[in-house]
Amino acid sequence: MKDAFPSKLHQNIDNIFLEFDIISDHFHEDSEIFYTDNNELLIPTRIYINDDILKFEAINPQMKRILFCYFTRHHNGYTRQYCLKEIIKSNYILDYEIPYIFRLSGEYVVEILYDIVEITKLIPYEVINKYVLSKKENNTIYCIALFSFCKSFFKKE
């Protein structure tokens, strides 16, 4: 799980492991590499962890935010969408969350894509452009998928 986030968050991730007694084995089958600032993130294609930990109210906001981000990769589509909506509720996007949002856009789940259209309003154009111009394969592929959907979505409106 640590590889899926920037190093500045590793202490919080350690605390999540301690608090919830999570075993790090078999979290995911495969990962894709995304880049944010100077960090290489290994974002899992799917995670297979019980999503009950999302229901704990006593989690500090930063830990909860990390969990919402990570659980956008959950094997259950309803859990992925719930976590995305929780991120949207904050009305701001953290830098490390953007690759997760891009990754969701590549799944073409219509219900989630409509939520992504809402979240793109929270990401400054310059930030999205930075990912597109990074020339990193996954960053670019998912940005194009996201823009392609948004373009067709807004044509319908």
C-alpha positions as CSV (number, residue, x, y, z in Angstrom):
1,M,0.0,0.0,0.0
2,K,2.9,2.4,0.7
3,D,4.0,2.2,-2.9
4,A,0.6,3.5,-4.0
5,F,1.2,6.9,-2.3
6,P,3.9,9.6,-2.1
7,S,6.6,9.1,0.6
8,K,5.3,12.0,2.6
9,L,2.2,9.9,3.5
10,H,4.0,6.8,4.6
11,Q,3.7,7.5,8.3
12,N,-0.1,7.9,7.9
13,I,-0.2,4.6,6.0
14,D,1.8,2.9,8.8
15,N,-0.8,4.2,11.3
16,I,-3.6,2.8,9.1
17,F,-1.9,-0.6,9.2
18,L,-1.6,-0.4,13.0
19,E,-5.1,0.9,13.7
20,F,-6.9,-1.7,11.6
21,D,-4.5,-4.6,11.8
22,I,-4.4,-4.8,8.0
23,I,-2.2,-7.5,6.5
24,S,-0.4,-6.2,3.5
25,D,-0.3,-9.5,1.5
26,H,-2.8,-10.0,-1.4
27,F,-4.0,-6.5,-1.5
28,H,-4.0,-6.5,-5.3
29,E,-3.2,-8.6,-8.3
30,D,-1.4,-6.0,-10.4
31,S,-0.4,-2.4,-10.4
32,E,0.2,0.4,-12.9
33,I,2.8,3.1,-12.6
34,F,1.7,6.7,-12.4
35,Y,3.8,9.8,-11.6
36,T,3.0,12.7,-9.5
37,D,5.7,15.4,-8.8
38,N,8.8,13.4,-7.9
39,N,6.9,10.2,-6.9
40,E,6.3,7.0,-8.8
41,L,3.1,5.5,-7.6
42,L,2.2,1.9,-8.1
43,I,-1.6,2.1,-8.2
44,P,-3.3,-1.3,-8.0
45,T,-5.7,-2.3,-10.7
46,R,-7.9,-3.9,-8.0
47,I,-7.8,-4.3,-4.2
48,Y,-9.5,-7.1,-2.2
49,I,-9.8,-5.7,1.3
50,N,-12.9,-5.7,3.4
51,D,-14.4,-2.2,3.0
52,D,-15.8,-2.1,6.6
53,I,-12.9,0.1,7.7
54,L,-14.4,2.9,5.6
55,K,-17.3,3.1,8.2
56,F,-15.2,4.0,11.2
57,E,-15.9,7.6,12.2
58,A,-12.8,7.8,14.5
59,I,-10.3,7.9,11.7
60,N,-8.5,11.2,11.4
61,P,-9.4,13.1,8.2
62,Q,-6.0,12.6,6.4
63,M,-6.1,8.8,7.0
64,K,-9.7,8.7,5.8
65,R,-8.8,10.6,2.7
66,I,-6.0,8.1,2.0
67,L,-8.4,5.2,2.5
68,F,-11.0,6.8,0.2
69,C,-8.4,7.3,-2.5
70,Y,-7.0,3.7,-2.2
71,F,-10.5,2.2,-2.1
72,T,-11.3,3.8,-5.5
73,R,-9.4,0.6,-6.6
74,H,-11.8,-1.7,-4.7
75,H,-13.2,-4.8,-6.5
76,N,-16.7,-3.6,-5.7
77,G,-17.9,-0.9,-8.1
78,Y,-20.3,0.6,-5.5
79,T,-17.4,1.0,-3.1
80,R,-15.3,2.7,-5.8
81,Q,-18.1,5.1,-6.5
82,Y,-18.8,5.8,-2.8
83,C,-15.1,6.7,-2.2
84,L,-15.0,8.9,-5.2
85,K,-18.1,10.7,-4.0
86,E,-16.5,11.2,-0.6
87,I,-13.5,12.8,-2.2
88,I,-15.8,15.1,-4.2
89,K,-17.6,16.2,-1.0
90,S,-14.4,17.8,0.2
91,N,-14.5,20.3,-2.7
92,Y,-10.8,20.0,-3.3
93,I,-8.4,17.4,-4.8
94,L,-5.0,16.5,-3.4
95,D,-2.2,16.0,-5.8
96,Y,-1.8,12.3,-5.1
97,E,-5.5,11.7,-5.7
98,I,-5.4,12.8,-9.4
99,P,-3.8,9.6,-10.8
100,Y,-6.5,7.5,-9.0
101,I,-9.2,9.7,-10.6
102,F,-7.5,9.3,-14.0
103,R,-7.4,5.5,-13.4
104,L,-11.1,5.4,-12.7
105,S,-11.8,7.2,-16.0
106,G,-10.3,4.3,-17.9
107,E,-12.9,1.8,-16.6
108,Y,-15.7,3.4,-18.5
109,V,-18.3,2.7,-15.8
110,V,-20.9,5.2,-16.7
111,E,-22.1,6.0,-13.2
112,I,-18.6,6.6,-12.0
113,L,-17.7,8.7,-15.1
114,Y,-20.6,11.1,-14.4
115,D,-19.1,11.6,-10.9
116,I,-15.7,12.1,-12.5
117,V,-17.1,14.9,-14.7
118,E,-18.1,16.6,-11.4
119,I,-14.6,16.1,-9.9
120,T,-12.8,17.5,-12.9
121,K,-14.3,20.9,-12.1
122,L,-12.2,20.8,-8.9
123,I,-8.9,20.1,-10.7
124,P,-7.2,23.2,-12.2
125,Y,-6.5,23.0,-15.9
126,E,-2.7,23.5,-15.3
127,V,-2.6,20.5,-13.1
128,I,-4.3,18.2,-15.6
129,N,-2.1,19.6,-18.4
130,K,1.0,18.8,-16.3
131,Y,-0.1,15.1,-16.3
132,V,-0.8,15.1,-20.0
133,L,2.6,16.7,-20.8
134,S,4.5,14.5,-18.5
135,K,5.0,12.0,-21.4
136,K,4.5,9.2,-18.9
137,E,2.4,6.5,-20.6
138,N,-0.3,5.8,-18.0
139,N,-0.7,9.4,-17.1
140,T,-1.3,10.3,-20.7
141,I,-3.5,7.3,-21.6
142,Y,-5.9,8.0,-18.7
143,C,-6.0,11.7,-19.3
144,I,-7.0,11.2,-22.9
145,A,-9.7,8.7,-21.7
146,L,-11.0,11.3,-19.2
147,F,-11.0,14.1,-21.7
148,S,-12.6,12.0,-24.4
149,F,-15.5,11.1,-22.0
150,C,-15.9,14.7,-20.8
151,K,-16.0,16.0,-24.3
152,S,-18.8,13.6,-25.3
153,F,-20.6,14.3,-22.0
154,F,-20.6,18.0,-22.5
155,K,-21.8,17.7,-26.1
156,K,-24.9,16.0,-24.8
157,E,-25.6,18.8,-22.3
